[in-house]
Amino acid sequence: MKKGTQIAAWIFSVLFLLTGFIGLFNDPAAGLVIILMGVVLLPPLTGVVGQRFGFNPKWWMKGLVMLALFIVFGMVAKPVEKPAEKSNTIAQTKHTQATTVPTNIANKVTNKNSDSQLNNKETSVEFKAGNKIEEISDQQNQEQPTETKDVSGLLTVHFIDVGQADSILINTGSVAMLIDAGNNADAGSVVNYIKEQGIKTLDYIIGTHPHEDHIGGMDVVVNSFGIGKVILPKVQSNTKTFEDLLKAISNKGLKITSPVPGTKYSLGEAEFTILAPNGSGYEDVNDYSVVVKLQFENTSFLLTGDAGVQSEGEMISKGFDLKADLLKVGHHGSRYSTSTDFLKAVSPQFAVISVGKDNSYGHPAEETIKKILDAGIRLYRTDEPGTIIATSDGDTIKIDKKASPVKAQAPPQTVTVDKGESKQEAKSPEYSYIGNKNSKKFHLPTCGSLPAEQNRVYFKTREEAVSGGYVTCKICKP
């Protein structure tokens, strides 16, 4: 064998061997075939065969063996899967320079100074739990492409039964989005429900606002699926639930996009428009809720989170087209949502209330139900049949009710008020911690060791509880 040929044989043999050993981790069968190719090219092999069998293999013999191995490689190697092409390209909006906002989880729920103005363009707000703002990569999650059940030409909106909470799954063709994900305890149910629809990637996820009954299961959703765009309002919470969501988003290298009213996004053959929030510095965190109008050909859906009367009034004054065929009633049918003017502006054919059976709030309020029924609107509630599925063919909407077990109820989010106004109907009911007057411990609202109602005291911030002489519960570790 010529020296040059021998050197070339060594080089290619080593390359095949290295490639094969590396390939064993991803595709063992293909890696083994490549290793065999490297062995065939090893120059010492000719001498070994000559001593063992009494003849020296010619180069054309090795060539035939290599050709055979190439054919075997082509048979056993796994093909590279290309991402599935979506029916319509997701609308791309130019991002302004990332807006820096405070992300210290110990900060107040709202930051009026930083949120005093809304930009006229879509802004990407980068969050990361902790005291520092760190740049989050724009790299999208590279998981398997979306595989959904064949619903081509249809749009389905699933109002998932998560008790006294919200979770809405929307899919059309190969495109899907999730609005809210129920309580922390609902994470498994929500993830399993999405998987039952054959969905592996959510092109959009929206956490309407940072209350546990809306974003509780969202961190598990982020960890369980491929995620496209994440939309969260520019309001923070000092709860572990909110911190867990930020960590999950950061760990996947995703960005958070702030909702800008009037911004449109394509969702396969459908389209949705952000309508709220339209202000900042709200006293009630519910008014930060992201409100979405979903349009599919000649049918439309208005999905309102927990937006209250103030947010509803702002949408009306902005002149937005609120007319929709189906309304997801705000704030679980609370008396502080669904004003008469708003209901008239939407003028829906159907209304859906996501609410828990026998919940402690008394939701939905009788006056809200009366408004809806007096307007001749067909009302559906998740506390009665369970999950409600609305299917649109572009011209008509069909409602299907899927029986499901009653979910655990979200804990009350109310504060003690002066007599004359019932505790469950108190204005500005937001709080984050519950203290025990006897043990002087404070808990997360989801803790299994909450004190009896008469022994409770409510705190908006951790600092408020600590300054009041309360210590942390060792079970829920707030």
N, C-alpha and C positions, 0 to 999 in steps of 0.2 A: 504494500500500500504506500502510495506517495505520501511524503510528509505533510504537504498542504491539505490533501484529502483527509488525512488522519486528524489534523487539527480541526478542520471543519466538522468532522464527525463528533469529536469531543464537545465542541461548542454546542452543536444542535442537540446532542444527547443530554448535556447538562440542562439546557433550556427546557427540553421536554420533561425531564425528571422534576425540576423545580415547579414547572407549571402543573404537572400532575399531582404532586404532593399538596400544592395549594388548592387545587380543584377538588381534592378529596373532601374538604370541609363543606362545599356547596353542592357538589354532584359526585358522590363516591364512584359510581360506575364509570362516568366519563373521565374522572381523574385517574382511575386505574388503567384505562385504555391508553391515556397519554403517557403514563409511567412505562407501560410496555413498549411504546414507541421509543422512549428514551433508552430502554434496555437494548432494543434491537440495534440501535445506532452505536452503542458502545464498542469501540475498537477492540478491547480485550475479548469481546464475545466471540469474535472469529477464531482466536486461538483456542478458547475453551471448547468450542464446537469441533475444531480440528482434532484436539487431543481426545475428545470423548467419542466422536463418531468417525474419525479418520478422513474427513474432507473439510476443505475451507469454503465457507459460503461465499458466493460471488455477490457483487454489489447489486446485480439485477434481482437476485433472490431476496436480498434485504428490501429492495424496492417493492417487490410483490407483497412481502409481509407488511410493509408500511401501508401500502394501498389497502390491504384487507383491514388493517387496524383503523384506517381513516373511515372506511365504510362502517365498521362496527361503532366507531365514535359518533358518526352521524345518526346511528340508530338509537343509541342509549342516551345521548346528550339531551338535556331538557331545553326546549326552545325558550328564548327570551320573550317574556310577555310584554307587549306594548300597551301603554295606557289606553283605555277605551276612549274613543272620541265621543264627545258629548254632542247632543243634537244642535245645540247652539253654544257658541263660545261665551263663557261668563264675561259679562261686561267689565272691561278694564277701565278704571278711572285713575287719572294721574294723581299720585299722592303728593301732598305737600310735605315739606320737611317734617320729620317726626316731631310731634309736640311733646315737650317734656312736662310731665305732671308729677306731683308728689306721689310716691308709692310706699311710703312708710305705713305699714298696716296699722300702726298705733295712732295714725292721724285721725281727725274727725271724719264723720261720714261724708261731709261735703266740704269743698274748698271753694268758697265763694269768689275769692280773688283770682284763682287760676281759671275758674270756669265762668268769668263774668261776661265773656263774649263767645259766640259760636262762629267758627269759620264758615265761609261760603263755599268752601271746597272740602272734599273728603279728606280727613286727616287720619294718619296712622299713629295711634298712641301706643307707645311701647311701655308695658308694665313688667316689673319683676318684683317678687316679694322680697322684703328686706328694706334696709335703709338707703340703698343706692339705686339709681337708675342705671341699668346696664343695657347695652345695645343687644337687641334680639335679632337673630338672623332672619332674613326674608325667605329662607329656604322652606319650601313646602314639604309636607310629609310624603315620603315616597313609599306608600303602601299599595296594596293591590287595588286595581281600578274598581269602580262601583259596579256591582252586579245586582241588579234589582229584578223583581218579578216583572213579567212583561205587562207593562201598563202604558204602552205606547199609545199616544192620542188621548190619554186620560190624566187627570190630576187628582191625587188623593190627599186629603188633609185629615190626619188622625189626631183626635183630641184624646190623648192617652189618659186612662183612669189612674191618677196618682193621688187620689184622695183630695185633701185640702191643699192643693198645689196645682201647678201648671206644667204641661209638657205637650208640645204640638209637633208632630212629624209631618213633613210635606214631601211628596215625591211625585215626579213625572218623568216617565222614561227612565233614563240612567242617572238622573240628577235628583238630589235630595237635600233637605235642610231640616234643622231642628231648632225650634224656638222653646227655650227653657227645658229643664230636665228634672222637675219635681224636687222633693226633699232628699236629704242624704240617704235616707233609708230606701228611697225609690230607685237608686242608681242601677241596681241589678235588674229590676223590672223594665226600666227604660231601655237599657242596653239590649236585653233579650228581645224586647219588642222590635227594636230596630233591626236586629239580626234576623228575626222571623220574616221580615220583609225582603230579605236577601241583600240588604244594603251593607257595603263595606266602607264606603266613603261618604262623608257629609260635606257637600260643597259649601254650605254655610252653617254656622251655629250662631244663635243669638241668645244671649242672656238678657232678658228685658230689663232687669234691675237686680241689685245684689242682695235680695232677700233669699233666705235658705229654701223657701218653698218654690223657688224658681231656678236657682243655680245649684241646689244641693247635690244633684247627681251629675252636674256638668263636667267635673274633673274626671270622673270615671268614663264618661262618654268620650272626652278628648283622648284619654289613654287607650280607648278600645277601638277607635276608628281612624281612618284617614280623614284629615280635616283640611278644608280649603280656607275660607275666610271666617274670622272670628269677629263678631260685632258686639260690643259692650258699651253702655252709656258712660259718660265721663263723671262717674260718682264712685266713691270708694266705701268700703265697709271694713271695720276692724275685727271681723269674725274669722275664725279658722276656715269656715266654709269658703269664704271669698279668697283667702290666702291659698287654699288648696287648689282652687281653680287657676289662679295666677301662676302657681308653680307648674301645674300640668301644661298650661299654654307655653310657658317659658321652656320647659324641658323638651317640647316638640319643636322649638325654634319657630313658633308662630308669632305673628303680630296681632295686635288688637286694633281694630278699626272703630273709630268713634262714629256714631250715627249722625248724619247730617240730613235734616228734613229736605225732601225734594229729590234726594239721590235715588236713582233707579238701578236695579240689578237684574240681570237675566237669570232665569232658573229653568233651563231647558226651553221648552215651548212657552213657559210662563214668564212673568215679570213681577217683581215686587218693588214697592216704593216706600222709603222711610218717611213717616209723617210726624214723628215726635221722638224725643222731647224737643221743645222749641225754646227753652230757656235754661236758666241755671239758678243755683241757690234756692231750690225748692225746700220748704220746710218738711214736706212729706216725701220720703224717698220714692214712694210709689209713682209720683209725677215725673220721675226720671225714666219711666218705662219706655222702652223702644216700641213704637207703634208701627205696624207694617200693613200696607194694603197690597194684597196679592191679586194679580189679574191673570186669568187664563181665558184667552179669547173673549167670549161674551159674558163670562162669569167672574165674580170678584168676592174676596174675603177680606174683612177688616179684623186684624188680630191686635188686641190692645194691651196685653200684659195686665198690670194693675193700675194703669193710668186713671187718675181721678178727674173730678169735675174741672179743676184748674187746667189740666193738660187738654181736656176735651174742648174747653173754651178757646184755648190758644190755637188748636187745629182749625176750629171754625173761623176764628178771626183772621187766620192766615189765608183763608180762601181755598184750602185743599179740597179736592174732590173726595168726599167721604162716602159717597153712595156705594153700597156693597150689597150683594145678595145674602151674605152670611156674616153675622157679627159674633166674634168671640167676646162675650160680655166682660167688661173690665172688673178687676178686683173681686173675682168669684161672686159677682152679683151684689157687692156691697152697696149700701145706700149712698156712698160717697163717689160712685161712678155712675155712668149711664144717665146723664141728665136728659131732660125732656128735649132740649134743643139738639143735643148730640144724637139722640135716637131718631129724631126727625130728619136730621141731615144724612144719617146713614140709611134710614128707611129700608132695613133688611127684610128678606123673606123668611130667613131662619136666624135663630140666636142660639148660641151654645154657652152654657155656664160650666166651667171646670170647678167642681166643689166637692168637699168631703161629706159623707153621710153623717148626720147628727153632729156637725162640727160645733165647737164652742163659741164661734162668732155669731151664730144665727144666720149665716149666709146660706142661700141668697136672701136679701132683704125682701119683705113682702111688698114694699112699695116699688122695688125694681121689677119684681115679677109682674105686678099689676100694670106698670108702664108698658112692658113688653106685650103682654096678652091683650091689653086694651088697644094696642096698635095693630092687632091682627097678625102678629109674628108667631111663627111656630117655634116653640121653645124646647130645647133638649138640655139635659143635665147629666153629668157623669156620675152623680151620686145615685142615680136611679138605675139605668141599665148597665152602666160602666163605660168603656171606651166608645166614643162616637166617631164614625168615619164618614166624611163627606167626599163624594166622588163627583167630579165634573167632567163632562165630555166636551166642554167648551160652550155649550148652549144651556144645559140644565144641570142641576145639582141633585144628587141622590144621597139621602141620609141612611146610614146603616148603623145599628146599635149592636155592639159586641159585649155580651155579658162578661163581667170580670169581677173578681172578689173585691170586697170593700177594703180600701187601703187605710193604713194608720193615719190618724189625723195630725196635722201640723199643730204644734203647741200654740196657745193663745199669744198674740203679739199686741197686748194692750197694756195700758198703765192705769193705776188707780186714780180716779178723778173725783172731784167734789160731787156730792149728791145733786141730782137734777139731770145728770147725764149718765146713762148706764155704762158700766166698764167696757162692755163689748162694743159700744158705739162711740168710744172716746175718739176725738180728733187727734191726729198726729200720734198714732199708736206705736210708732217704731221704738224698739228696744233691742238690745243684743244679749243681755245677761239677766238671770233671775237669782236673787239672793234669798237666803234662808234667815229669817229674823232671829231664830233660836240658835242655830249653829254658827252663824256669821260666816257662812260659806256662800260663794256665788257660783252659778252653773251656766252652761250653755242651755238654750231653750230645748235642745234635743236630748239632754242628759236624762238617764233613767232614774236618777235619784233626786228629782225635783221635790221641793217641799209641798205641803198641802197649800191650797189656794190662800187660806187665811194667814199663812206664815210667809207669804212671798213679798219681795220688794224688787222693783224693776230698775235696771240701769241701762242707760244708752251707751256708755263707754266703759271700758275696763278700768280706766283711771278713776271714774266716778265710784265704782265699786270698791277699789282699793283705798281710796281716800276716805270712804265711809267705814273703814275698819273691817272689811270683808276679805277673806282669803279664798284662794282657788280650790275648787273641788278636785280631789285626787283621781276621780273616775273620768270625768269629761275633759279635765285640764284646759279650762278656757283661757 
